[in-house]
Amino acid sequence: MNIPHLRRRCLTGLSALALSITTAACSGTDDEASVVVPSPDAKAAGLCRDLHEQLPEKVDGLGRTDPGPKSELTAGWGDPAIILRCGVPRPPKMIDLSYAPKNGVKVNGVAWLLEKRDDGSYTFTTGARLAYVEVTLPEERTAEGLGPLTDFAGPVKKTIPTGIAASS
């Protein structure tokens, strides 16, 4: 048995193992936000694709950083990311009227249901539109107020017509 040869083989194996662990650790997508992609009906999906084409490159001064997996139904800005999902189901608390819901706001003609989450973030969901659009502001961005919603008002009004969306 050739001991020096065996030692060299073990060291080579350990080096390869260390390299793979380092590569795996460095190539992870921990910096990229990850979201659940909605699965709306065909009509809502078409409206969401139209919205995706109109979304701004910057929201509240933050550059576009779309979450994974890539989809025309999701978008993101900044880090931690402001996340938009289009084609989400109607929230159970939604009162779908043509004015701002009881627990909501109206920003530049778009009504949004406001829900605070347990983690300190806020979720806003459009009301009175033929597809539901959800915007989540992470806790770190809640001090910015409703600024991000002003950037979404124009594209939502242009691509998602008013009306009552079907319940998902």
C-alpha positions as CSV (number, residue, x, y, z in Angstrom):
1,M,0.0,0.0,0.0
2,N,1.4,3.4,-1.0
3,I,0.7,5.7,2.0
4,P,1.9,9.0,0.4
5,H,-0.3,8.3,-2.6
6,L,-3.3,7.7,-0.3
7,R,-2.6,10.9,1.7
8,R,-2.5,12.9,-1.6
9,R,-5.8,11.4,-2.7
10,C,-7.4,12.3,0.6
11,L,-6.1,15.8,0.5
12,T,-7.3,16.2,-3.0
13,G,-10.7,14.9,-2.0
14,L,-10.9,17.3,1.0
15,S,-9.8,20.2,-1.2
16,A,-12.6,19.4,-3.7
17,L,-15.1,19.0,-0.8
18,A,-14.1,22.4,0.7
19,L,-14.3,24.0,-2.8
20,S,-17.8,22.6,-3.3
21,I,-19.0,23.8,0.1
22,T,-17.6,27.3,-0.6
23,T,-19.1,27.4,-4.1
24,A,-22.5,26.3,-2.7
25,A,-22.4,28.9,0.0
26,C,-21.4,31.7,-2.3
27,S,-23.8,30.8,-5.1
28,G,-26.9,30.7,-3.0
29,T,-29.7,33.2,-3.8
30,D,-30.2,34.4,-0.3
31,D,-29.9,38.0,-1.4
32,E,-32.7,37.6,-3.9
33,A,-36.2,37.7,-2.5
34,S,-38.4,34.7,-3.2
35,V,-42.2,34.8,-3.6
36,V,-45.1,32.5,-4.4
37,V,-46.2,33.1,-7.9
38,P,-50.0,33.5,-8.1
39,S,-52.1,31.3,-10.4
40,P,-55.0,33.5,-11.6
41,D,-57.6,32.6,-14.3
42,A,-56.7,33.3,-17.9
43,K,-58.4,36.8,-18.0
44,A,-56.6,38.0,-14.9
45,A,-53.3,36.6,-16.1
46,G,-53.6,38.6,-19.3
47,L,-54.3,41.8,-17.4
48,C,-51.3,41.0,-15.1
49,R,-49.0,40.5,-18.1
50,D,-50.2,44.0,-19.4
51,L,-49.4,45.4,-16.0
52,H,-46.0,43.8,-15.9
53,E,-45.1,45.7,-19.2
54,Q,-46.1,49.0,-17.6
55,L,-44.3,48.7,-14.2
56,P,-41.7,51.3,-13.4
57,E,-38.0,50.6,-13.3
58,K,-37.9,52.5,-10.0
59,V,-40.4,52.6,-7.1
60,D,-39.9,55.2,-4.4
61,G,-36.4,55.7,-5.8
62,L,-35.5,52.0,-5.5
63,G,-34.2,50.0,-8.5
64,R,-35.9,46.9,-9.9
65,T,-34.9,43.7,-8.2
66,D,-37.4,41.0,-9.3
67,P,-37.8,38.1,-7.0
68,G,-37.4,34.4,-7.9
69,P,-38.8,32.5,-9.5
70,K,-39.0,34.9,-12.5
71,S,-42.6,35.6,-13.6
72,E,-44.7,38.2,-15.3
73,L,-47.0,38.0,-12.2
74,T,-44.4,39.2,-9.8
75,A,-41.9,42.1,-9.5
76,G,-39.7,43.7,-6.8
77,W,-37.8,46.9,-6.0
78,G,-34.9,47.5,-3.5
79,D,-33.4,45.3,-0.8
80,P,-35.3,44.5,1.3
81,A,-37.7,44.3,-1.6
82,I,-41.1,45.9,-2.1
83,I,-42.9,43.0,-3.7
84,L,-45.8,43.2,-6.2
85,R,-47.8,40.1,-7.1
86,C,-50.6,40.3,-9.6
87,G,-53.5,37.8,-9.9
88,V,-53.7,37.0,-6.2
89,P,-56.9,35.7,-4.7
90,R,-59.3,38.1,-3.1
91,P,-58.3,38.7,0.6
92,P,-60.9,37.4,3.0
93,K,-61.2,40.9,4.5
94,M,-61.8,42.5,1.1
95,I,-64.9,44.6,0.6
96,D,-64.7,45.1,-3.1
97,L,-66.3,48.5,-3.6
98,S,-65.5,51.4,-5.9
99,Y,-64.1,53.5,-3.0
100,A,-61.4,52.7,-0.5
101,P,-62.3,49.8,1.7
102,K,-63.0,50.4,5.4
103,N,-59.4,49.2,6.3
104,G,-57.8,50.8,3.3
105,V,-56.7,53.8,1.5
106,K,-57.2,55.4,-1.9
107,V,-54.1,56.6,-3.7
108,N,-54.3,58.5,-7.0
109,G,-57.6,56.8,-7.8
110,V,-56.7,53.3,-6.8
111,A,-58.3,51.7,-3.8
112,W,-56.1,49.5,-1.6
113,L,-57.0,47.2,1.3
114,L,-54.4,47.6,4.0
115,E,-53.4,44.6,6.2
116,K,-50.6,44.6,8.8
117,R,-48.7,41.3,9.0
118,D,-47.3,39.6,12.1
119,D,-43.7,40.3,10.9
120,G,-44.3,44.1,10.9
121,S,-44.7,44.4,7.1
122,Y,-47.8,45.7,5.4
123,T,-49.7,44.2,2.5
124,F,-51.9,46.4,0.2
125,T,-54.4,44.8,-2.2
126,T,-56.3,46.6,-4.9
127,G,-60.1,46.7,-4.7
128,A,-62.6,47.3,-7.5
129,R,-60.3,46.0,-10.2
130,L,-60.7,43.0,-12.6
131,A,-57.5,41.5,-11.1
132,Y,-56.2,41.7,-7.6
133,V,-52.8,43.3,-7.3
134,E,-50.9,42.9,-4.0
135,V,-48.0,45.1,-2.8
136,T,-46.0,44.1,0.3
137,L,-43.9,46.7,2.0
138,P,-41.3,45.1,4.3
139,E,-41.1,46.5,7.9
140,E,-37.9,48.4,7.0
141,R,-39.9,50.3,4.3
142,T,-43.1,51.1,6.3
143,A,-41.7,54.4,7.4
144,E,-41.8,55.5,3.8
145,G,-45.6,55.7,4.0
146,L,-47.7,55.3,0.9
147,G,-45.0,56.6,-1.5
148,P,-44.6,53.3,-3.3
149,L,-48.3,53.1,-4.0
150,T,-48.2,56.3,-6.0
151,D,-45.7,54.7,-8.4
152,F,-48.2,51.8,-9.0
153,A,-51.3,53.9,-9.4
154,G,-50.8,54.9,-13.0
155,P,-49.8,51.4,-14.3
156,V,-52.7,49.8,-12.4
157,K,-55.3,52.3,-13.7
158,K,-53.9,51.9,-17.2
159,T,-53.9,48.1,-17.4
160,I,-56.4,46.7,-14.7
161,P,-59.9,47.9,-15.5
162,T,-62.3,48.8,-12.7
163,G,-64.9,46.1,-11.8
164,I,-65.4,43.3,-9.5
165,A,-62.8,40.5,-9.9
166,A,-64.0,36.9,-9.7
167,S,-63.2,35.3,-6.3
168,S,-60.3,32.8,-6.6
